[in-house]
Amino acid sequence: MNFFEHQDRARRNTRVLVLALLIAVALLLAALNAVVLMVFALMQGVVPDRAWLGEQVNVIVTVTFVGAAFIGLAGLLRAESLRGGGGRVARDLGGAPVEMDTSDPKRRQLVNVVEEMAIASGIPVPEIYVLENEPAINAFAAGYGPGDAAVAVTRGALDKLNREELQGVMGHEFSHILNGDMRLNTRLMGMTFGIMVIGMIGRGLLRGMFYSGGRRRRGGGGDARAQLALLATALALVVIGMLGVLAGRLVQAAVSRKREFLADATAVQLTRSSDGIAGALRKIGGLEGSNLTSARSEEIGHMLFGPGRKLWGSALATHPPLQERLKAIQPHVRHDLPPAAESATGQASGTPAAAGFSSGERSAINHAGAPDDGDLQAAQALLASLPELLVKTAHSDSGAALVITACLFSSDPEVARRQQTLISEYRGSEAASACGQLARMIQHHGPAVRLPLVDMAFPVLRRKPLPERDALVVLCHQLVAADGQVSAFEYTLTRLLKQLLDEVENPDRKQSGWLTRDTYQDAASVLFGMVAAHGRNNPDSIHAAAMAGLKQLFPHKTPAAQADNRNWKALDEALITIDRLHGSDKQRLLLALETTIRHDDEVTPAQSALLHVICASLHVPVPPVHPQMPVSA
């Protein structure tokens, strides 16, 4: 199953999930009505019959409406709280942010591993957290998308895993980011919270009765029937709440188990070694364990690398047994684990997805969501080649924005002087001088380092106040306008930056609305014409390349290409339009776009940049280095 198929399946799973939760809410409301009616009958001293029930229609309607509103409001409030991004989930569990310029050796190693994974995967570097109070080995990724993603590891993982094992765990978590599992996991937290809140009310009511019970007895009175009714209500709410928790956990477990094998397989493919992730799983299965101490660990059990709690049975297990995961990763190795390891993970089973990414011809687009060891090695080599000053500046609170602006500096001395003047007006002469120095280093290392530097600086930028982020976007647009024209790379960087920073504020925003065939064809004609025009100069060659892709996409009624290589506003609108496409439709469009790019067997740097921004706009993670798609000099 490739990235696009996974996206379509995730969308279908979301519909099934919503339906399952609606059924669970309906059953809980029915149980709540039954409790209220029994309490009313007890207080009135009557035996319920059909006639009496008919008289309680208003009560049933009221209880149903209030209960549904309460469950819905609780779920919406929890979902809204999660809009703070994946970092909010990590902080709720006591996570401490890892500064990108940290000097602590273990944190430095974690930052390096995460950056390598992000650059190899073609996504911005996520925020990084450590759960300092958790001695077990575990990790998770949270957020709605790459723009607000965070990865967190426990203190135990940081201390007890070597670099190879930590790399395997992070490869597993990056699979969840790449394949959209993280978005579904975060939504699942919000949706299930509402049906669990009834039990919290029951437990609170029960505790209140116990605390006040002594005072009532000393007071020597009280309506015994009313007290009995209140006790029955509290106990019933606790039972209903337990059923709600059970329903939520069953849904979470069913969604989670199926994806763990795929994430393990992705980690092996990315690192080209099964030893790392297998070693981490074996340490979990040994004395270390993966159980968390936080009371909120149950809520995020479906997001964790390993099980966060011991569970009652296999139906509630959010992860397959460790033995099965190890067997899928290393089928020819015997894995002896203590009996406790199996009971901790439950007995759920599934079909190993070690072959989740099949071999064969892999174009740049089919490479989406499936980075391999070649991408990881290229990312490691790129990071190793960067000067230490450049890396430190990208990681620092005061320097991240300077690195972004330095990436936009022109090689033309006159234009560069105008750009330096702009920065001096915004940030001061000292910042302008530092930016010029950074620009020379970046230009020395070539264009391939510029977009990875943006990704490296992003975790720092996302923590900046909104006015500072907006000011950076404005400054970047002015730097681009300094020479009176916009190159493909300048468009790519500024659009990517704005999109990423917008998603910090609105992580769950998704383009909606019906996409008609005519609207789709108009957007595609702009897209293919723009890409073709940046690969060649001859009008006939541009037209032929654009039409080759459009005919592949629309074989029966092919629109005419709009080959204007300077109409960036039209391209913006086209990208917003086609982001409404679903997974398989995006795949068909991007494969047809590759036909246009490859039409004359030469890929220009401008086309490579445009492909990058198009994929990012469609939320398709494509590694920046494509072994089968060399970029010409």
C-alpha positions in Angstrom: 0.0 0.0 0.0 1.6 3.3 -1.1 1.2 6.7 0.4 -1.8 7.7 -1.7 -3.6 4.5 -1.0 -2.9 5.0 2.7 -4.5 8.4 2.5 -7.6 7.1 0.9 -7.9 4.3 3.4 -7.4 6.8 6.3 -10.3 8.9 4.9 -12.5 5.8 4.8 -11.4 4.8 8.3 -12.3 8.2 9.6 -15.8 7.8 8.3 -16.1 4.4 9.9 -14.7 5.8 13.1 -17.2 8.7 13.2 -20.1 6.2 12.6 -18.8 3.9 15.4 -18.6 6.8 17.8 -22.1 8.0 16.9 -23.4 4.5 17.6 -21.5 4.5 20.9 -23.0 7.9 21.8 -26.5 6.7 20.9 -26.1 3.7 23.2 -24.7 5.8 26.0 -27.6 8.2 25.8 -30.1 5.3 25.9 -28.4 4.0 29.0 -28.4 7.5 30.5 -32.2 7.8 29.9 -32.7 4.4 31.5 -30.8 5.6 34.6 -32.8 8.9 34.9 -36.1 7.1 34.4 -35.2 4.5 37.1 -34.3 7.3 39.5 -37.5 9.1 38.8 -39.5 5.9 39.4 -37.6 5.2 42.7 -38.2 8.8 44.0 -41.9 8.6 43.0 -42.3 5.1 44.4 -43.9 3.7 41.3 -43.4 0.7 39.1 -42.6 1.8 35.6 -45.1 0.7 33.0 -45.9 1.7 29.4 -48.4 4.4 30.5 -45.9 5.9 32.9 -43.1 5.9 30.3 -45.5 7.7 27.9 -45.8 10.5 30.4 -42.0 10.9 30.6 -41.5 11.9 26.9 -40.4 15.4 27.9 -37.9 14.0 30.4 -36.4 11.6 27.7 -36.1 14.4 25.2 -34.5 16.7 27.7 -32.0 14.1 28.9 -31.1 13.1 25.3 -30.6 16.7 24.2 -28.6 17.7 27.3 -26.5 14.5 27.3 -25.7 14.9 23.6 -24.9 18.5 23.9 -22.6 17.8 26.9 -20.8 15.0 25.1 -20.4 17.0 22.0 -19.2 20.1 23.8 -16.7 18.1 25.8 -15.3 16.5 22.6 -15.2 19.9 20.9 -13.3 21.5 23.8 -10.8 18.7 23.8 -10.4 18.9 20.1 -9.9 22.7 20.3 -7.2 22.2 23.0 -5.4 19.9 20.6 -5.2 22.7 18.0 -2.2 23.9 20.0 -0.3 21.3 17.9 1.6 18.1 18.8 3.6 20.0 21.3 0.4 20.5 23.4 0.0 16.8 23.7 3.6 16.4 24.7 3.4 19.2 27.3 0.2 17.7 28.7 2.2 14.6 29.5 4.9 16.6 31.2 7.2 16.9 28.1 10.0 19.4 28.1 10.9 21.0 24.8 14.4 20.2 23.4 16.2 23.3 22.2 17.6 22.8 18.7 20.9 24.3 19.8 21.2 22.2 22.9 24.7 21.2 24.1 23.5 18.1 26.1 25.1 15.1 24.3 22.0 12.9 24.4 19.6 15.7 23.3 22.1 16.7 20.6 22.0 13.1 19.3 18.2 13.1 19.3 18.1 16.5 17.4 20.5 15.1 14.8 18.5 11.9 14.3 15.2 13.8 14.0 16.7 16.3 11.5 18.2 13.5 9.4 14.8 11.8 9.3 12.9 15.0 8.4 15.2 16.0 5.6 15.2 12.5 4.2 11.4 12.4 4.3 10.9 15.8 2.7 9.1 17.4 5.7 9.9 20.2 8.1 11.7 19.3 11.3 9.1 18.7 14.0 9.3 20.0 17.5 11.1 17.7 19.9 10.2 16.8 23.5 11.5 14.6 26.3 9.1 13.2 28.9 11.5 13.6 31.8 9.5 11.8 34.4 9.0 8.6 32.3 11.8 6.0 32.9 10.3 3.4 30.5 11.2 3.2 26.8 8.5 4.8 24.6 7.9 7.6 22.1 5.1 9.1 20.0 4.3 11.6 17.2 1.4 14.1 17.6 -0.2 16.9 15.6 -2.5 17.4 12.7 0.2 17.6 10.0 3.9 18.4 9.4 3.3 22.1 10.2 2.4 21.4 13.8 4.0 18.0 14.4 6.0 17.1 17.5 7.9 14.0 18.4 8.5 13.0 22.0 10.6 10.4 23.6 10.7 9.3 27.2 13.7 9.8 29.5 14.1 6.0 29.4 14.4 6.0 25.6 16.9 8.8 25.6 19.1 7.1 28.3 18.8 3.4 27.3 18.7 3.4 23.5 21.8 3.7 21.4 21.8 5.8 18.3 20.8 3.0 16.0 17.9 2.0 18.2 16.8 5.6 18.6 17.0 6.0 14.8 14.7 2.9 14.4 12.2 4.3 16.9 12.2 7.7 15.1 11.8 6.0 11.8 8.6 4.3 13.2 7.2 7.7 14.4 8.0 9.4 11.1 6.0 6.8 9.3 3.0 7.9 11.3 3.7 11.5 10.3 4.2 10.7 6.6 1.1 8.5 6.2 -1.3 10.7 8.0 -1.8 8.4 11.0 -0.8 11.2 13.3 -3.8 13.4 12.2 -6.2 10.6 12.7 -4.7 9.8 16.1 -5.1 13.4 17.2 -8.7 13.6 16.0 -9.4 10.3 17.8 -8.3 11.8 21.1 -10.9 14.6 20.7 -13.7 12.5 19.5 -13.4 9.8 22.2 -13.0 12.3 25.1 -16.7 13.3 24.9 -18.0 9.8 25.5 -15.6 9.2 28.4 -16.6 12.4 30.3 -19.8 10.8 31.6 -17.7 8.4 33.7 -15.7 11.3 35.1 -18.9 13.0 36.3 -20.1 9.8 37.9 -16.8 9.3 39.8 -16.8 13.0 40.9 -20.4 12.6 42.2 -19.5 9.4 44.0 -16.5 11.0 45.7 -18.7 13.9 46.7 -21.2 11.6 48.3 -18.5 9.8 50.3 -16.9 13.0 51.5 -20.3 14.4 52.6 -21.6 11.1 53.9 -20.2 11.5 57.4 -21.7 15.0 57.8 -25.1 13.7 56.8 -24.9 10.9 59.3 -23.8 13.3 62.1 -26.6 15.6 61.1 -29.0 12.7 61.8 -31.4 13.1 59.0 -31.9 13.5 55.3 -34.2 11.9 52.9 -33.1 8.2 52.6 -34.9 7.8 49.4 -33.2 10.8 47.8 -29.8 9.7 49.0 -30.4 6.2 47.6 -31.5 7.7 44.3 -28.3 9.9 44.2 -26.1 6.9 45.0 -27.8 4.9 42.2 -27.3 7.8 39.8 -23.6 8.1 40.6 -23.0 4.4 40.3 -24.9 4.2 37.1 -22.9 7.1 35.6 -19.7 5.4 36.6 -20.8 2.2 34.8 -22.0 4.1 31.8 -18.7 6.0 31.8 -16.8 2.7 32.0 -18.8 1.5 28.9 -17.9 4.8 27.2 -14.2 4.3 28.0 -14.4 0.8 26.8 -16.0 1.8 23.5 -13.4 4.5 23.0 -10.6 2.2 23.7 -11.9 -0.5 21.4 -12.1 2.0 18.6 -8.6 3.3 19.3 -7.1 -0.2 19.5 -8.7 -1.3 16.3 -7.4 1.7 14.5 -3.9 1.5 16.0 -3.0 -2.2 15.7 -3.3 -2.3 11.9 -0.7 0.5 11.4 2.1 -0.6 13.7 3.4 -3.3 11.3 3.6 -0.7 8.5 5.4 1.8 10.7 7.9 -0.8 11.8 8.5 -1.8 8.1 9.0 1.9 7.2 11.6 2.3 9.9 13.5 -0.7 8.5 13.3 0.6 5.0 14.4 4.1 6.0 17.4 3.0 8.1 18.1 -0.2 6.0 18.7 -2.0 9.2 16.3 -4.1 11.3 18.7 -4.1 14.2 17.8 -0.7 15.5 14.1 -1.0 15.9 14.4 -4.7 16.8 16.8 -3.7 19.6 14.5 -1.1 21.0 11.6 -3.6 21.0 13.7 -6.2 22.7 14.7 -3.7 25.4 11.0 -3.0 25.9 10.3 -6.7 26.2 13.1 -7.2 28.7 13.4 -5.4 32.0 12.8 -1.9 30.7 9.2 -2.0 29.6 7.2 0.7 27.9 4.4 1.5 30.5 4.1 5.2 31.3 3.4 6.6 34.8 1.3 9.6 33.6 -2.4 9.4 34.4 -3.1 10.7 30.8 -1.1 7.9 29.1 -4.3 5.9 28.6 -5.7 8.7 26.4 -2.7 8.5 24.0 -2.1 4.8 24.2 -2.9 4.4 20.4 -0.2 7.0 19.6 2.7 5.4 21.4 5.6 3.3 20.0 5.0 0.6 22.6 2.0 -0.1 24.8 1.6 2.6 27.5 -0.4 0.5 30.0 -1.1 -3.1 30.9 -4.5 -4.0 29.5 -7.3 -6.4 30.3 -7.3 -8.4 27.1 -6.4 -8.5 23.4 -9.4 -6.5 22.2 -8.1 -3.4 24.0 -4.5 -3.9 22.9 -3.3 -0.9 20.9 -0.2 -2.7 19.7 0.4 -6.2 18.3 2.4 -8.5 20.6 6.2 -7.8 20.6 6.9 -11.3 19.4 4.9 -10.7 16.2 6.4 -7.3 15.6 9.9 -8.7 16.0 9.1 -11.7 13.8 7.8 -9.4 11.0 11.0 -7.3 11.2 13.5 -10.2 11.6 11.7 -13.4 10.5 14.8 -15.6 10.6 15.9 -14.6 14.1 14.6 -16.3 17.3 13.3 -13.7 19.8 13.0 -14.9 23.3 11.1 -12.5 25.5 9.9 -12.8 29.1 6.2 -13.9 29.5 5.4 -10.4 30.9 6.2 -8.9 27.5 3.4 -10.7 25.9 0.8 -9.9 28.6 1.8 -6.2 28.4 1.1 -6.0 24.7 -2.1 -8.2 24.6 -2.6 -11.0 22.1 -3.9 -9.0 19.2 -2.5 -10.1 15.9 -2.5 -8.9 12.3 -0.8 -9.4 9.0 2.7 -8.1 9.1 3.2 -5.2 6.7 6.9 -5.7 6.1 6.2 -5.7 2.4 4.1 -2.5 2.8 6.3 -0.7 0.3 6.8 -3.1 -2.6 9.9 -3.0 -4.7 9.9 -2.3 -8.4 9.9 0.9 -10.4 9.7 3.9 -8.2 9.3 7.3 -9.7 9.8 10.4 -7.6 6.0 10.5 -6.9 5.8 6.8 -6.0 8.7 7.7 -3.6 6.2 9.8 -1.6 5.8 8.9 2.0 8.4 6.1 1.5 11.9 7.5 2.1 14.6 4.8 2.1 18.2 4.5 3.3 19.5 6.4 0.2 17.5 9.4 1.3 18.7 9.1 4.8 22.3 8.8 3.7 21.9 11.9 1.5 20.5 13.8 4.4 23.3 12.7 6.7 25.9 13.8 4.1 24.2 17.1 3.6 24.1 17.9 7.3 27.7 16.8 7.8 28.8 19.1 5.0 27.3 22.3 6.5 29.5 24.6 8.4 29.0 24.5 12.2 28.2 28.2 12.3 25.4 27.8 9.8 23.9 25.0 11.7 24.1 26.8 15.0 22.6 29.9 13.6 19.7 28.0 12.1 19.0 26.4 15.5 19.3 29.6 17.5 16.4 31.8 18.6 18.0 34.9 17.2 19.5 33.4 14.0 16.8 31.1 12.5 15.1 34.0 10.7 18.4 35.3 9.4 19.1 31.9 7.8 15.8 32.0 6.0 16.5 35.5 4.6 20.0 34.6 3.7 18.7 31.8 1.5 17.0 34.5 -0.6 20.1 36.6 -1.2 21.0 37.2 -4.8 24.4 36.3 -6.3 24.2 39.7 -8.1 26.2 42.1 -5.9 23.9 45.1 -6.7 20.7 43.2 -5.8 22.4 41.7 -2.7 23.2 45.3 -1.5 19.6 46.3 -1.9 18.5 43.2 0.0 21.0 43.9 2.8 19.6 47.4 3.1 16.1 46.0 3.5 17.3 43.7 6.3 19.1 46.6 8.0 15.8 48.5 8.0 13.9 45.6 9.6 16.5 44.1 11.9 19.4 46.5 12.2 22.9 46.8 10.6 24.4 44.0 12.7 21.8 41.5 11.5 22.3 42.7 7.9 26.0 42.1 8.2 25.5 38.6 9.7 22.9 37.8 7.0 25.4 38.7 4.3 28.0 36.4 5.8 25.5 33.5 6.0 24.4 34.1 2.4 28.0 33.7 1.2 28.3 30.4 3.0 25.0 29.2 1.6 25.9 30.2 -2.0 29.2 28.4 -1.5 27.4 25.1 -0.7 25.0 25.4 -3.6 21.2 25.5 -4.0 20.7 22.0 -2.6 21.2 23.2 1.0 18.6 26.0 1.0 15.3 24.2 1.5 16.8 21.8 4.2 18.0 24.9 6.0 14.4 26.2 6.0 13.3 22.9 7.5 16.0 23.0 10.2 15.1 26.6 11.2 11.3 25.9 11.3 11.1 24.5 14.9 12.5 27.8 16.2 10.3 30.0 13.9 7.1 28.2 14.9 7.6 29.3 18.5 7.8 32.9 17.6 4.9 35.2 18.3 2.5 35.7 15.3 3.5 39.3 14.6 7.2 38.2 14.3 6.2 35.3 11.9 4.1 37.7 9.8 6.9 40.2 9.7 9.3 37.5 8.4 7.0 36.6 5.6 6.6 40.3 4.6 10.4 40.7 4.6 11.0 37.6 2.5 8.5 38.9 -0.1 10.4 42.2 -0.2 13.7 40.5 -0.6 12.3 38.6 -3.6 11.1 41.8 -5.2 14.5 43.5 -4.9 15.4 42.5 -8.4 12.0 43.0 -9.9 11.4 39.3 -10.8 10.5 36.1 -9.1 12.5 32.9 -9.7 11.1 29.4 -9.2 13.2 28.9 -6.1 12.1 32.3 -4.6 8.5 31.3 -5.2 9.0 27.9 -3.7 10.7 29.2 -0.5 8.2 32.0 0.2 5.2 29.9 -0.5 6.5 27.0 1.7 7.4 29.4 4.5 3.9 31.0 4.5 2.2 27.7 4.3 4.1 26.2 7.2 3.6 29.3 9.4 -0.1 29.4 8.5 -0.5 25.8 9.6 1.0 26.6 12.9 -2.1 28.8 13.5 -4.6 26.5 11.7 -3.2 23.0 11.8 -6.4 21.2 11.0 -7.4 23.5 8.1 -8.3 21.6 5.0 -9.5 22.9 1.6 -13.1 22.0 1.2 -15.8 22.4 -1.4 -16.9 20.5 -4.5 -14.2 20.3 -7.2 -15.9 20.4 -10.6 -14.2 18.8 -13.6 -13.9 22.2 -15.4 -12.3 23.8 -12.3 -9.9 20.9 -12.0 -8.9 21.1 -15.7 -8.3 24.9 -15.5 -6.0 24.5 -12.5 -4.2 21.6 -14.1 -3.6 23.5 -17.3 -1.9 26.3 -15.3 0.1 23.8 -13.3 1.4 21.8 -16.3 2.0 24.9 -18.4 4.1 26.5 -15.6 6.2 23.4 -15.0 6.8 22.9 -18.8 7.8 26.6 -19.3 10.5 26.3 -16.6 12.1 23.3 -18.3 12.7 24.6 -21.8 12.7 27.8 -23.9 11.2 26.7 -27.3 7.4 27.4 -27.4 6.7 24.2 -29.3 8.7 22.1 -26.9 6.9 23.8 -23.9 3.5 23.0 -25.5 4.4 19.4 -26.3 5.7 18.7 -22.8 2.7 20.3 -21.1 0.2 18.5 -23.4 2.0 15.1 -22.8 1.1 15.3 -19.1 -2.3 16.7 -19.6 -3.3 14.0 -22.1 -2.2 11.4 -19.6 -4.4 13.0 -16.9 -7.4 13.8 -19.1 -7.3 11.3 -22.0 -10.8 12.0 -23.2 -11.1 15.7 -23.0 -7.7 17.4 -22.8 -7.6 21.1 -21.9 -5.1 23.4 -23.5 -2.0 24.3 -21.4 -1.5 27.9 -20.1 2.2 28.3 -20.5 3.0 31.5 -18.6 6.1 31.1 -16.5 5.6 34.4 -14.6 1.9 34.1 -13.5 2.7 33.1 -9.9 -0.7 34.3 -8.7 -2.5 31.8 -11.1 -0.2 29.1 -9.8 -1.2 29.9 -6.2 -4.8 29.6 -7.0 -4.3 26.4 -8.9 -2.5 24.8 -6.0 -5.3 25.8 -3.6 -7.8 24.2 -6.0 -6.0 20.9 -6.5 -5.4 20.5 -2.8 -9.1 19.4 -2.6 -8.2 16.2 -4.5 -8.1 12.9 -2.6 -5.1 10.6 -2.4 -5.5 8.5 -5.6 -6.4 11.6 -7.6 -3.3 13.4 -6.3 -1.2 10.5 -7.3 -2.6 10.5 -10.9 -2.0 14.2 -11.2 1.6 14.1 -9.9 2.5 11.1 -12.1 1.2 12.9 -15.1 3.2 16.0 -14.0 6.3 13.8 -14.0 5.6 12.9 -17.6 5.7 16.6 -18.4 8.9 17.1 -16.4 10.7 14.1 -18.0 9.4 14.9 -21.5 12.9 15.7 -22.9 14.8 13.6 -20.3 16.2 16.6 -18.6 15.1 18.0 -15.3 16.0 21.6 -14.5 16.6 23.0 -11.0 13.6 25.2 -11.5 11.4 22.2 -12.2 12.8 20.4 -9.2 11.9 23.4 -7.0 8.4 23.6 -8.5 7.8 19.9 -7.9 8.8 20.4 -4.3 6.4 23.2 -3.7 3.6 21.5 -5.6 4.0 18.3 -3.5 4.2 20.4 -0.3 1.0 22.3 -1.2 -0.8 19.0 -1.8 0.6 17.7 1.6 2.5 15.0 -0.2 5.9 14.4 1.4 8.5 13.7 -1.3 12.2 13.4 -0.3 14.3 16.1 -1.8 16.8 13.6 -3.3 15.4 11.3 -6.0 17.9 8.7 -7.1 15.9 8.0 -10.3 15.3 11.7 -11.0 18.6 13.4 -11.3 18.6 17.2 -11.5 20.7 18.6 -14.3 23.3 21.3 -13.4 
